[in-house]
Amino acid sequence: MSYILFFLYSYLFGGIPFGYILARIFKKIDIRECGSGNIGATNVIRVCGKGIGIPAFILDIAKGFFPAYIGATYVDINIGISAGLGAIVGHIFTPYLKGKGGKGVATGLGVFIALAPIPVSIAFGVFLIVLFASRYVSLASMSAAVVLPVAIGIIKRDSLSLVIFGVAGCLLIIFTHRTNIKRLIKGEEHKWR
């Protein structure tokens, strides 16, 4: 029962669409109708600028970090995983925007900072290398997502549930980037400037 409750609370918290809210308040726009149409921080930065996009990014990280951290610290790692999963799913399928949310990268980053900080730092390093080499945020995000479960498996191999969660998170990130993959193949993906 605790797993379900933590998942549901985190789902509702993770579903708060900060990028959408900030764009509405400060730019009077519906971010879903601009740029890529995504409510995540990358699109918010592109459309609204860093002054709005960076706070959206930080808030998206926070809504993943806190549920996972509280669950793992005050109960156990599996509750932390359940809470983290809830937050990521809430961000991707937000109940406040008819199930249409972001891609889960920033929220997933927050979750894994709470549960596996060293593997996350390795994955983030890969993210930066791929981003600067290719200038594709989507490719960098997917590359980091692939590296993360490998790093977890090496550094935290005693926690099978965390390794499995890392693999599930990787697959989920790749799934949410399926349209980006198509654009990358066609050479139509937007580059980060």
Buried (B, 14 or more C-beta within 10 A) or exposed (E): EEBEEBBBBBBBBBBBBBBBBBBEEEBEEEBBEBBBEBBBBBBBBBBBEEEBBEBBBBBBBBBBBBBBBBBBEEBEBBBBBBBBBBBBBBBBBBBBBEEBBBBBBBBBBBBBBBBBEEBBEBBBEBBEEBBEEBBBBBBBBBBBBBBBBBBBBEBBEEBEEBBBBBBBBBEBBBEBBEBBBEBBEEEEBBEBE
